[in-house]
């Protein structure tokens, strides 16, 4: 039984270690000192959350764009709201009239920490900002990183960012039609949730533009839209033609620009000849009607499928003079019935009681049966087409627009970023935007902003709902480690099974006395019958009192309390004389006889 309890302790220890590891993973690299918060929480059961002041991050390197929205007047100076319209839609919904604001979230976890907020729902929103300098894909990686928080969750709407292709001059003209080179970020509508990474690529041979999408991760991303938490989205596109997508600094997608985008950027080497035409006499029909077949003379196409059964007769109890439904004689005209408005009143119909238990009432008609002469419309049988040539395909030629793909260096330069979305939810917060060419700088910026914010969001949640702390940790741990559900279930199930076995699994049994080995007889001894005892039952019964007393001294007890036959045979074979009692008993005679044999 101790093994079961030992297993329970091991599972509990693993569960505790998992929760501790999850907390450490979230907060290990956090420069913010949370010790004071934890000490205050231990001192008082009722914890009042006090948001720490915002700490201005240090910006390493020279990013293209970085903004934590400390300037609440940046709209109209750095960020410009679109004044454009959508094409081919009604004027009432064509305008980008969604409202933007730089402000604080509903729950303030860090004092004076502001973000760019979508304030309206069911509207088109568009806003854009210029880079410090153009970015050309000529040797350094591109890093795009920003936070999104859906305070109200998300039913249908985006949260992605567009990196606008070089050429846009007036940011107020930014719309959904403005050319972009890369689109990246979260998007959801209904049950479909995704993290988009789209490359808009220009063919260097013919100048055509095509979109290429990264494959979605196998893991569901719906929690990013529904958990009301801040999430960090990071895209890294490298000169070696690879890309990586991270959420909360955890990789969820990666691949090659050449092989892992759909459709592939690499054009086909051969294509259909656009000038090739199918010959007029090309027959693609595999089967045709038999031209020699003719409709038989006796084939009646007009014969009905059903006919009356000529052999049917009306049942004897059928009442033709009675109607199956009759007016209800007990019904009365409603007092508010107006003949001029409602028409002439008629009593409702009820089943005719005279038709009860009869085959039917009213006019009798013969039932319909299948027509044995029905054949339907005649059709000629089908035969193989002797002129069949197969499915025609145009001939293949070399693709004149084929090029050797080097996607990264062939991407068009970018000069600005824009957020363009339609949403059915308000209060979407964008914050801590970093766009540059240094992966380490982006990671450092995240440590100074995102990690502190997530730690404070967790502290705020624990303060507002202290009873939900451990449960939320257990559930959130499974988001990255689904196998933990097995540990949780076993941790509950195994103790329940052990308790059930201990309490209900054993039944009481009579205890069999374990006598000490001795030659003395006990009340519960059963003397086994030896071979031949049945033939001497009469003699044994007459000598039973004496024989029982004498032989009992010679029998050796086994650990279970029954006499040992092997001891009797051993004593007889060793030549011991049985002198007590009747030496001529049947058992003694048999033993002596075995010895002589």
Residue pairs with C-beta under 8 A, 6 or more apart in sequence:
1 498
1 502
4 494
4 498
5 498
7 494
8 491
8 494
8 495
8 498
11 487
11 490
11 491
11 494
12 491
14 487
15 474
15 487
15 488
15 491
18 477
18 481
18 484
18 487
19 470
19 473
19 474
19 477
22 473
22 476
22 477
22 480
23 473
26 454
26 455
26 458
27 34
27 451
27 455
27 458
29 447
29 451
30 447
30 451
30 452
30 455
31 447
31 448
31 451
31 452
32 52
32 55
32 451
32 452
32 455
32 456
34 455
34 459
37 459
40 47
41 47
41 462
41 463
41 466
45 466
47 462
47 463
47 466
48 463
49 109
49 459
49 460
49 463
49 464
51 108
51 109
51 110
51 111
51 456
51 460
52 110
52 111
52 456
53 110
53 111
53 112
54 70
54 110
54 111
54 112
54 113
55 448
55 452
56 68
56 70
57 68
57 445
57 448
57 449
58 444
58 448
59 66
59 441
59 445
60 438
60 440
60 441
60 444
60 445
61 436
61 437
61 438
61 441
62 132
62 436
63 132
63 434
63 435
63 436
63 437
63 438
63 441
64 131
64 132
64 133
64 135
64 435
64 436
64 437
65 129
65 130
65 131
65 132
65 417
65 433
65 434
65 435
65 436
66 433
66 434
66 435
66 436
66 445
67 74
67 78
67 129
67 432
67 433
68 113
68 114
68 431
68 432
68 433
68 449
69 102
69 114
69 115
69 116
69 431
70 112
70 114
71 77
71 78
71 102
72 102
72 103
72 114
73 102
74 102
75 81
75 100
75 101
75 102
75 127
78 129
79 100
79 116
79 127
79 128
79 129
80 127
80 128
80 129
80 171
80 172
80 174
81 96
81 100
81 126
81 127
81 172
82 96
82 126
82 127
82 128
82 171
82 172
82 173
82 174
82 175
82 420
83 96
83 172
83 173
84 96
84 126
84 172
84 173
84 174
84 175
85 91
85 94
85 95
85 96
85 175
86 93
86 94
86 95
86 96
86 124
86 175
86 176
87 94
87 177
93 124
95 124
96 124
96 125
96 126
96 175
96 420
97 123
97 124
98 118
98 119
98 120
98 123
98 124
98 125
98 126
98 423
99 118
99 119
99 120
99 123
99 125
100 116
100 117
100 118
100 119
100 125
100 127
101 116
101 117
101 119
102 114
102 115
102 116
102 117
103 114
103 115
103 117
104 112
104 113
104 114
104 115
105 113
105 115
105 117
105 149
105 151
105 427
105 429
106 151
106 427
107 457
107 460
109 453
109 456
109 457
109 459
109 460
110 452
110 453
110 456
113 431
113 453
114 431
115 147
115 149
115 429
115 430
115 431
116 127
116 419
116 429
116 430
116 431
117 427
117 428
117 429
117 430
118 125
118 421
118 423
118 426
118 427
118 428
118 429
118 430
119 426
119 427
120 426
121 423
121 424
121 425
121 426
122 423
122 424
123 422
123 423
124 420
124 421
124 422
125 419
125 420
125 421
125 422
125 423
126 174
126 175
126 176
126 418
126 419
126 420
126 421
127 174
127 418
127 419
128 164
128 168
128 171
128 174
128 416
128 417
128 418
128 419
129 171
129 416
129 417
129 418
130 171
130 415
130 416
131 414
131 415
131 416
131 417
131 435
134 166
134 413
134 414
134 415
135 142
135 413
135 414
135 415
135 437
136 413
137 237
137 239
137 408
137 409
137 410
137 411
137 413
138 409
139 239
140 239
140 437
140 438
141 236
141 237
141 238
141 239
141 437
141 439
142 182
142 235
142 236
142 237
142 435
142 437
143 234
143 235
143 236
143 434
143 435
143 436
143 437
143 438
143 439
143 441
143 442
144 161
144 163
144 182
144 184
144 234
144 235
144 417
144 434
144 435
145 232
145 233
145 234
145 235
145 432
145 433
145 434
145 435
145 442
145 445
145 446
146 161
146 185
146 232
146 233
146 430
146 431
146 432
146 433
146 434
147 230
147 231
147 232
147 233
147 429
147 430
147 431
147 432
147 433
147 449
147 450
147 453
148 159
148 185
148 186
148 224
148 230
148 231
148 233
148 428
148 429
148 430
149 228
149 229
149 230
149 231
149 428
149 429
149 431
150 159
150 225
150 226
150 228
150 425
150 427
150 428
151 228
151 427
151 428
151 429
152 228
152 425
152 426
152 427
153 225
153 226
153 228
153 425
154 188
154 225
154 226
154 423
154 424
154 425
154 428
155 188
155 189
155 190
155 424
155 425
156 188
156 189
156 190
156 422
156 423
156 424
157 187
157 188
157 189
157 421
157 422
157 423
157 424
157 425
157 428
158 185
158 186
158 187
158 188
158 420
158 421
158 422
158 423
159 185
159 186
159 187
159 421
159 428
159 430
160 183
160 184
160 185
160 186
160 187
160 196
160 419
160 421
161 183
161 184
161 185
161 417
161 418
161 419
162 178
162 180
162 182
162 183
162 417
162 418
162 419
162 420
163 180
163 181
163 182
163 183
163 184
163 414
163 416
163 417
163 435
164 174
164 178
164 179
164 180
164 181
164 414
164 415
164 416
164 417
164 418
165 179
165 180
165 181
165 200
165 412
165 413
165 414
165 415
166 412
166 413
166 414
166 415
167 179
167 415
168 174
168 178
168 179
168 415
168 416
171 416
171 418
174 418
174 420
175 420
176 420
178 418
178 420
179 200
179 209
179 412
180 200
180 414
180 418
181 199
181 200
181 411
181 412
181 413
181 414
182 197
182 198
182 199
182 200
182 235
182 237
182 411
182 414
183 196
183 197
183 198
183 200
184 196
184 197
184 198
184 233
184 235
184 245
185 195
185 196
185 233
186 193
186 194
186 195
186 196
186 221
186 224
186 225
186 231
186 233
187 193
187 194
187 195
187 196
188 194
188 222
188 225
193 220
193 221
193 222
193 224
193 225
194 216
194 221
195 216
195 217
195 221
195 224
195 233
195 245
195 247
195 252
195 253
196 213
196 214
197 213
197 214
197 235
197 243
197 245
197 253
198 211
198 212
198 213
198 214
199 211
199 212
199 257
199 261
199 265
199 407
199 411
200 209
200 210
200 211
200 212
200 412
201 209
201 210
201 211
201 212
201 265
201 407
201 410
201 411
202 208
202 209
202 410
202 412
203 209
203 210
203 267
203 401
203 403
204 403
204 410
205 400
205 401
205 402
205 403
206 401
208 401
210 263
212 261
212 262
212 263
212 264
212 265
213 261
213 262
214 243
214 245
214 253
214 255
214 260
214 261
214 262
215 253
215 255
215 260
215 262
216 253
217 252
217 253
219 252
221 247
221 252
223 479
224 231
224 247
229 454
229 457
230 429
230 431
230 450
230 453
230 454
230 457
231 247
231 248
232 246
232 247
232 248
232 249
232 432
232 446
232 450
233 245
233 246
233 247
234 244
234 245
234 246
234 247
234 249
234 442
234 446
235 243
235 244
235 245
236 243
236 244
236 246
236 439
237 243
237 257
237 408
238 244
238 408
239 408
239 409
240 408
241 256
241 257
241 258
241 406
241 407
241 408
242 254
242 255
242 256
242 257
243 253
243 254
243 255
243 256
243 257
244 251
244 253
244 254
245 251
245 252
245 253
245 254
246 252
248 450
248 454
249 443
249 446
249 450
250 480
255 261
257 265
257 407
257 408
258 264
258 265
258 266
258 405
258 407
265 405
265 407
266 405
267 399
267 401
267 402
267 403
267 405
268 399
268 402
269 398
269 399
269 402
270 396
270 397
270 398
270 399
271 396
271 397
271 398
271 399
272 393
272 394
272 395
272 396
272 397
273 394
273 395
273 396
273 397
274 394
276 394
276 395
278 392
278 394
279 392
282 389
282 392
283 385
283 387
283 388
283 389
284 388
284 389
284 390
284 391
284 392
285 385
285 388
286 384
286 385
286 388
287 382
287 383
287 384
287 385
288 382
288 383
288 384
288 385
289 380
289 381
289 382
289 383
290 380
290 381
290 382
290 383
293 380
293 381
295 378
296 378
299 375
299 378
300 373
300 375
301 375
301 376
301 377
301 378
303 371
303 373
303 374
303 375
304 371
304 374
305 370
305 371
305 374
305 376
306 368
306 369
306 370
306 371
307 368
307 369
307 370
307 371
308 365
308 366
308 367
308 368
308 369
309 366
309 367
309 368
309 369
310 366
312 366
312 367
314 320
314 364
315 359
315 360
317 358
317 359
318 358
318 359
318 360
318 361
318 364
319 354
319 355
319 358
319 360
319 361
319 362
320 361
320 362
320 363
320 364
322 352
322 354
322 355
322 361
322 362
323 352
323 361
323 362
324 351
324 352
324 355
324 360
324 361
324 362
325 349
325 350
325 351
325 352
326 349
326 350
326 352
327 346
327 347
327 348
327 349
327 350
328 347
328 348
328 349
328 350
329 347
331 347
331 348
333 345
334 345
337 345
339 345
352 361
354 361
355 361
417 433
417 435
419 430
431 449
432 445
432 446
432 449
432 450
432 453
434 441
434 442
434 445
434 446
436 442
461 468
461 469
461 472
462 469
465 472
474 484
474 488
477 484
478 484
478 485
478 488
512 560
512 561
513 522
513 524
513 561
514 559
514 560
514 561
515 522
515 557
515 561
516 557
517 556
517 557
517 558
517 559
518 556
518 557
519 552
519 553
519 554
519 555
519 556
519 557
520 552
520 553
520 557
521 552
521 555
521 563
522 557
522 561
524 561
525 552
525 555
525 561
525 562
525 563
526 562
526 563
527 548
527 551
527 555
527 563
528 562
528 563
528 565
530 565
530 587
530 590
532 586
532 590
533 540
533 586
536 586
539 586
540 547
540 585
540 586
543 582
543 585
546 581
546 582
547 581
547 582
547 585
547 587
549 581
550 578
550 580
550 581
550 582
550 585
551 581
551 585
551 587
553 580
554 567
554 568
554 571
554 578
555 563
555 564
555 567
555 568
556 563
556 564
556 567
557 563
557 564
558 564
568 591
569 591
569 594
572 591
572 592
572 594
572 595
573 594
573 595
575 595
577 583
578 588
578 591
582 588
